[in-house]
Amino acid sequence: MAAEQAKFLEGNLFRHVSVMSLTASVGLMSLFLVDFVDMIFISMLGKSELAAAVGYAGAILFFTTSFGIGMAIAAGSLVARALGAGDVQMAQRRAATSLLYGVIFGAVFAALVWVYIRPLTAFLGASGETLDLAVSYLRIIVPSLPLLLIGMVGGAILRAHGDAKRAMFATLAAGAVNAALDPVLIFGFGLDLTGAALASVASRVAIAVMSVLPILRYHGGFAKPSREEFGVDFPAIAAIAIPAILTQLATPVGQAFITRTMAQFGEEAIAGMAIIGRLVPISFGALFALSGAVGPIIGQNFGAGRHDRVRTAFASAALFAALFVVGMSLLLFLLRDPIAGLFNAEGMTLTLIYLFCGPLALAFFFNGLMFVSNAAYNNLGHPFYSTWINWGRHTLGTIPFALLGAAWFGAPGVLIGAYSGGLIFGLGSTLLALRLMKQNETPSDRPPFQRQARLLALFNLRR
């Protein structure tokens, strides 16, 4: 264990950030790729109402998944800090309490969403047959949220141990189960959206099992907390989980507003947005994984008092985001025609796909900066910073821009406006993270040239 921790703190941080992000993204993209294939299958059924229903359902599922992301951030941060401080027993105990609290609150949250599925979906703009299809799809998937939560928290614990490979295998297994069952249930049994929903539930069972087993087998498992310890750990978990969940909920709230605004332009616009919603995680899964990958690195180095490596990890993550976005944007531009052809896209659906596969993809760099900054806030003891930044991004940075875009350019303007606000908040969040890292440093932590410059300035003042 000590050797593993030493290896975690040594070596090239840019390479480490890249490997952790890419391996995590492979697993994520395997799941999202199945969603992408689902959309292709559903498009093959020839009913625009089905594609639109998936678009509305996606906004609700994004809302529920954000709860799991917040709990995973808390678990990963606490376990990483304990490991960085050399307290293996506490790491195992907090892994157990994080998982238990996640399942309990996840079940309650899923029950609340399940009860209000129809009004929530109708609020997004769905109506008629599209509303009925979306509701029936969601009523099958939403109750499985606790299973997804086990998988997400388990994956975060594995990454906190530096075991990105097995965390990736868990998501790959879930993707394989979904991919195998999709065509059988959708076409073989003629279940359409119901078949896609059942395949998603099966994949959540797979990710839960495959995330927990490696923890038990390779990382000492979980330390059973006493009743007192279970209560003592709650404030530590809540201190990170509550702001992290609030932070993550900002994104689906913003997405819900965009969906509602886009609904006025018809089902072609909603279908185009649904396709883009499947393209985004496949294309930029590495950026979504970047926050979870760099967070444990920052947390362990912060716990070990290595503030210089905290700065280096942050800079490495930002560089990785820039290089990845440029490369992926170019690839999307070159593949825009085949992508549109997969869905037989026409009219406004085609216009939106071309817009995303053009200049809008580059704007994801600023989202990447926000992801990295949020990881820094969560692991440096200021999780509410990410809450305020994310809510600002998805309210002030989304609503007025999307409304202006819709008024000036119609459906394409909704996306243009939503992405434009990300530039401002991406840069702002980066400046705030840099300031926070500087505040945490002691004078001896600062780079030598800074100390020398201050000494020279003081010397000149005295003269």
C-alpha positions in Angstrom: 0.0 0.0 0.0 2.8 2.4 0.9 4.6 1.7 -2.4 1.3 2.4 -4.3 0.9 5.7 -2.5 4.5 6.7 -3.2 4.0 5.9 -6.9 0.8 7.9 -6.8 2.7 11.0 -5.6 5.7 10.6 -8.0 6.2 10.7 -11.7 5.0 12.9 -14.5 1.7 14.5 -13.4 0.6 15.4 -16.9 1.0 11.8 -17.9 -0.8 10.7 -14.7 -3.7 13.1 -15.3 -3.9 12.0 -18.9 -3.9 8.3 -18.1 -6.5 8.7 -15.3 -8.8 10.8 -17.5 -8.5 8.7 -20.6 -9.0 5.4 -18.8 -12.0 6.8 -16.9 -13.4 8.3 -20.1 -13.2 4.9 -21.9 -15.5 3.5 -19.3 -17.8 6.5 -19.4 -17.9 6.5 -23.2 -18.7 2.8 -23.3 -21.9 3.7 -21.4 -22.7 6.8 -23.4 -21.8 5.0 -26.7 -24.6 2.6 -25.8 -27.0 5.5 -25.4 -25.8 6.8 -28.7 -26.5 3.4 -30.4 -29.9 3.4 -28.6 -30.7 6.7 -30.3 -29.7 5.2 -33.7 -32.0 2.2 -33.0 -34.8 4.4 -32.0 -34.3 6.6 -35.1 -34.6 3.4 -37.2 -38.1 2.8 -35.8 -39.1 5.8 -37.9 -41.1 7.8 -35.2 -40.0 11.3 -34.4 -42.0 11.1 -31.2 -39.7 8.3 -29.9 -36.6 10.4 -30.5 -38.2 13.4 -28.9 -39.3 11.3 -25.9 -35.7 10.2 -25.3 -34.6 13.9 -25.5 -37.1 14.8 -22.7 -36.2 11.7 -20.7 -32.5 12.5 -21.0 -33.0 15.8 -19.2 -34.7 14.0 -16.3 -32.1 11.3 -16.1 -29.3 13.9 -16.2 -31.0 15.4 -13.1 -31.0 12.0 -11.2 -27.4 11.1 -12.3 -26.1 14.4 -11.0 -27.1 13.3 -7.5 -24.8 10.2 -7.9 -22.0 12.3 -9.3 -22.1 14.5 -6.1 -21.9 11.5 -3.8 -19.1 10.1 -5.8 -17.1 13.3 -5.5 -17.5 13.2 -1.8 -16.5 9.6 -1.5 -13.4 10.0 -3.7 -12.3 13.2 -2.0 -12.6 11.8 1.6 -10.9 8.4 0.7 -8.1 10.2 -1.2 -7.4 12.5 1.7 -7.3 9.7 4.2 -4.9 7.7 1.9 -2.7 10.8 1.4 -2.5 11.2 5.2 -1.5 7.5 5.5 -4.7 6.5 7.5 -5.8 3.4 5.7 -8.4 2.4 8.4 -10.2 5.8 8.0 -10.1 5.4 4.2 -11.8 2.0 4.4 -14.4 3.3 6.9 -15.3 6.4 5.0 -15.6 4.3 1.8 -18.2 2.2 3.7 -20.1 5.2 5.1 -20.1 7.1 1.8 -21.5 4.1 0.1 -24.2 3.5 2.7 -25.3 7.1 2.8 -25.3 7.3 -1.0 -27.7 4.3 -1.3 -30.0 5.6 1.4 -30.4 9.1 0.1 -30.3 7.9 -3.5 -33.3 5.7 -2.9 -35.2 8.6 -1.3 -34.3 10.9 -4.1 -35.3 8.4 -6.8 -38.7 7.9 -5.0 -39.4 11.6 -5.1 -38.5 11.9 -8.8 -40.5 8.8 -9.6 -43.7 10.3 -8.0 -43.4 13.6 -10.0 -42.1 12.2 -13.3 -45.2 13.3 -15.3 -45.3 16.9 -14.2 -41.5 17.2 -14.5 -41.6 15.9 -18.0 -44.6 18.1 -19.0 -42.8 21.1 -17.5 -39.9 20.5 -20.0 -42.5 20.9 -22.9 -43.4 17.3 -23.7 -47.1 16.7 -24.5 -49.4 14.1 -26.0 -47.9 10.8 -27.2 -44.3 12.1 -26.6 -45.1 12.8 -23.0 -46.6 9.3 -22.5 -43.6 7.6 -24.1 -41.1 9.6 -22.0 -42.9 8.9 -18.7 -43.2 5.1 -19.4 -39.4 5.0 -20.2 -38.5 7.0 -17.0 -40.7 4.9 -14.7 -38.6 1.9 -15.5 -35.2 3.5 -15.2 -35.5 5.9 -12.3 -36.0 3.2 -9.5 -32.6 1.8 -10.4 -30.8 5.0 -9.3 -29.4 3.4 -6.1 -27.7 0.7 -8.2 -26.1 3.4 -10.4 -25.0 5.2 -7.2 -23.2 2.1 -5.9 -21.3 1.9 -9.2 -20.4 5.6 -9.3 -19.3 5.8 -5.6 -17.4 2.5 -6.0 -15.6 3.8 -9.1 -14.7 7.0 -7.2 -13.2 4.9 -4.4 -11.2 2.8 -6.9 -9.8 6.0 -8.5 -8.9 7.4 -5.0 -6.8 4.3 -4.7 -5.2 5.1 -8.1 -7.0 2.0 -9.6 -8.4 3.7 -12.7 -8.1 0.5 -14.7 -10.6 -1.5 -12.6 -13.0 1.5 -12.4 -12.8 1.5 -16.2 -13.6 -2.2 -16.4 -16.7 -1.7 -14.3 -18.2 0.8 -16.7 -17.0 -1.3 -19.7 -18.9 -4.2 -18.3 -22.0 -2.1 -17.8 -21.7 -0.9 -21.4 -21.3 -4.4 -22.7 -24.4 -5.6 -20.9 -26.5 -2.7 -22.3 -25.1 -3.2 -25.8 -25.9 -6.9 -25.8 -29.5 -6.5 -24.5 -30.5 -3.4 -26.5 -31.0 -5.0 -30.0 -32.6 -8.2 -28.4 -35.1 -6.2 -26.3 -35.8 -3.4 -28.7 -36.1 -5.4 -31.9 -36.1 -9.1 -31.0 -39.0 -8.7 -28.5 -40.4 -5.6 -30.1 -40.3 -3.6 -26.9 -39.1 -0.3 -28.4 -38.4 2.2 -25.6 -39.4 -0.3 -22.9 -36.6 -2.6 -24.1 -34.1 0.2 -24.1 -35.1 1.1 -20.5 -34.8 -2.6 -19.3 -31.4 -2.8 -20.9 -30.3 0.3 -19.0 -31.5 -1.2 -15.7 -29.5 -4.4 -16.3 -26.4 -2.3 -17.1 -26.7 -0.5 -13.7 -26.7 -3.9 -12.0 -23.5 -4.7 -13.8 -21.7 -1.5 -12.8 -22.7 -1.8 -9.2 -21.3 -5.4 -8.9 -18.1 -4.7 -10.9 -17.3 -1.6 -8.9 -17.6 -3.1 -5.5 -15.9 -6.5 -6.1 -12.4 -5.0 -6.8 -12.6 -2.9 -3.6 -13.2 -6.0 -1.6 -10.6 -8.1 -3.4 -7.7 -5.7 -4.0 -8.0 -2.7 -1.6 -8.9 -4.1 1.7 -12.6 -3.8 1.4 -14.7 -1.7 3.7 -14.2 -1.1 7.5 -17.6 -1.6 9.2 -18.4 1.6 11.0 -19.8 1.6 14.5 -23.0 3.5 15.2 -21.0 6.4 16.6 -18.6 6.4 13.6 -21.5 6.3 11.2 -22.8 9.5 12.8 -19.4 11.1 13.1 -18.7 10.6 9.4 -21.9 12.2 8.3 -20.8 15.8 8.7 -17.6 15.1 6.8 -19.5 13.5 3.9 -22.3 16.1 3.9 -19.8 18.9 3.9 -18.6 17.8 0.5 -21.6 15.9 -0.8 -24.3 18.5 -0.3 -22.4 21.3 -2.1 -21.2 18.8 -4.7 -24.8 17.6 -5.3 -26.1 21.2 -5.5 -23.2 21.9 -7.9 -24.1 19.0 -10.1 -27.8 19.7 -10.1 -27.1 23.1 -11.7 -26.2 21.4 -15.0 -29.5 19.6 -15.4 -31.5 22.6 -14.3 -29.7 24.6 -17.1 -30.3 21.7 -19.5 -34.0 21.7 -18.6 -34.3 25.4 -19.4 -32.6 24.8 -22.7 -34.9 21.9 -23.5 -38.0 24.0 -22.6 -36.7 26.9 -24.8 -35.9 24.5 -27.7 -39.4 22.9 -27.5 -41.0 26.0 -29.1 -39.2 25.1 -32.3 -40.8 21.7 -32.7 -39.9 18.0 -32.4 -37.1 18.3 -35.1 -35.3 20.7 -32.8 -35.8 18.5 -29.8 -34.6 15.5 -31.7 -31.5 17.4 -32.8 -30.8 18.4 -29.3 -31.3 14.8 -28.1 -28.7 13.6 -30.7 -26.3 16.3 -29.6 -26.9 15.2 -26.0 -25.6 11.7 -26.9 -22.7 13.1 -29.0 -21.4 15.3 -26.2 -20.4 12.6 -23.6 -19.0 10.4 -26.4 -16.9 13.2 -27.8 -15.9 14.8 -24.5 -16.1 12.0 -22.1 -12.5 12.6 -21.2 -13.4 16.1 -19.9 -16.2 14.7 -17.8 -13.8 12.2 -16.4 -11.1 14.8 -15.9 -12.7 16.2 -12.8 -12.9 12.8 -11.2 -9.4 11.9 -12.3 -7.5 15.1 -11.2 -9.6 15.4 -7.9 -7.9 12.5 -6.1 -4.5 13.7 -7.3 -5.1 17.1 -5.9 -6.6 15.6 -2.7 -3.7 13.3 -2.0 -1.0 15.9 -2.7 -3.0 18.4 -0.6 -3.2 15.9 2.2 0.5 15.2 1.9 1.3 19.0 2.0 2.7 19.0 -1.5 1.2 22.3 -2.7 3.7 22.6 -5.6 2.3 19.3 -7.0 -1.3 20.6 -6.5 -0.4 23.5 -8.8 1.3 21.2 -11.3 -1.7 18.8 -11.3 -4.1 21.7 -12.0 -2.0 23.1 -14.8 -1.6 19.6 -16.3 -5.3 19.1 -16.3 -5.9 22.4 -18.0 -3.4 21.6 -20.7 -4.9 18.2 -21.2 -8.3 19.8 -21.7 -7.0 22.2 -24.3 -5.2 19.6 -26.4 -8.2 17.2 -26.2 -10.8 19.7 -27.2 -8.8 20.9 -30.2 -8.3 17.4 -31.5 -11.8 16.2 -30.9 -13.3 19.4 -32.5 -11.3 18.7 -35.6 -12.5 15.1 -35.7 -16.1 16.1 -35.3 -15.9 18.6 -38.1 -14.5 16.0 -40.4 -17.2 13.4 -39.4 -20.2 15.7 -39.5 -21.6 14.2 -42.7 -21.5 10.6 -41.5 -22.8 11.5 -38.1 -25.8 13.3 -39.6 -26.4 10.3 -42.0 -26.6 7.8 -39.1 -29.8 9.5 -37.9 -31.2 10.4 -41.4 -31.1 13.9 -40.1 -33.1 16.6 -42.0 -34.2 20.1 -41.5 -33.5 21.6 -38.1 -32.1 18.4 -36.8 -29.4 18.5 -39.5 -28.7 22.2 -38.8 -28.1 21.6 -35.1 -25.8 18.7 -35.7 -23.7 20.7 -38.1 -23.6 23.6 -35.7 -22.3 21.4 -32.8 -19.8 19.6 -35.1 -18.4 23.0 -36.0 -17.4 26.0 -33.9 -19.5 25.1 -30.8 -17.4 22.0 -30.0 -14.3 24.3 -29.4 -16.3 26.0 -26.6 -16.0 22.8 -24.5 -12.5 23.9 -23.5 -14.1 26.4 -21.1 -16.3 23.6 -19.7 -13.1 21.7 -19.1 -11.6 24.6 -17.2 -14.7 24.6 -15.0 -14.5 20.8 -14.3 -10.8 21.1 -13.3 -11.6 24.1 -11.1 -14.5 22.3 -9.4 -12.2 19.4 -8.6 -9.7 21.9 -7.0 -12.5 23.5 -4.9 -13.8 20.1 -3.7 -10.4 18.8 -2.7 -9.0 22.0 -1.2 -11.8 22.4 1.4 -14.0 24.9 -0.4 -16.7 22.8 -2.1 -19.3 25.6 -2.1 -17.2 27.6 -4.5 -18.0 25.0 -7.2 -21.7 25.3 -6.2 -21.8 29.0 -6.8 -19.8 28.8 -10.0 -21.9 26.0 -11.5 -25.2 27.7 -10.6 -24.0 31.0 -12.0 -22.9 29.2 -15.1 -26.3 27.5 -15.6 -28.5 30.4 -14.7 -26.8 33.8 -15.4 -24.5 32.1 -17.9 -27.3 30.2 -19.7 -30.8 31.7 -19.4 -30.2 35.3 -20.7 -27.8 34.1 -23.4 -30.2 31.3 -24.6 -33.2 33.6 -24.7 -31.3 36.2 -26.7 -30.0 33.5 -29.0 -33.5 32.1 -29.6 -34.8 35.6 -30.3 -32.0 36.4 -32.8 -31.3 33.1 -34.5 -34.1 30.7 -33.6 -33.2 27.1 -32.5 -29.5 27.4 -33.4 -29.3 30.5 -31.2 -30.4 28.6 -28.2 -27.3 26.4 -28.4 -25.0 29.4 -29.4 -26.2 31.4 -26.4 -25.9 28.5 -23.9 -22.3 27.8 -25.0 -21.3 31.5 -25.0 -22.0 31.9 -21.3 -19.5 29.1 -20.6 -16.6 31.2 -21.8 -17.1 33.8 -19.1 -17.6 31.3 -16.2 -14.8 29.0 -17.4 -12.2 31.8 -17.2 -13.7 33.1 -13.9 -13.6 29.7 -12.2 -10.0 29.2 -13.2 -8.9 32.6 -11.7 -10.7 31.7 -8.5 -9.0 28.3 -8.3 -5.6 29.8 -8.8 -6.2 32.3 -6.1 -7.3 29.5 -3.7 -4.2 27.5 -4.4 -2.1 30.5 -3.7 -3.9 31.2 -0.3 -3.2 27.6 0.8 0.6 27.9 0.2 3.1 28.8 2.8 6.0 31.0 1.7 8.3 27.9 1.4 5.8 26.3 -1.0 6.0 29.1 -3.5 8.3 28.8 -6.5 11.9 30.1 -5.8 11.6 32.9 -8.3 8.6 34.3 -6.4 10.5 34.3 -3.1 13.5 35.9 -4.8 11.4 38.6 -6.4 9.8 39.5 -3.1 13.2 39.6 -1.4 14.6 41.9 -4.1 11.6 44.2 -3.8 12.0 44.4 0.0 15.8 45.0 -0.4 15.1 47.9 -2.8 12.5 49.4 -0.5 14.9 49.3 2.4 17.5 51.0 0.3 
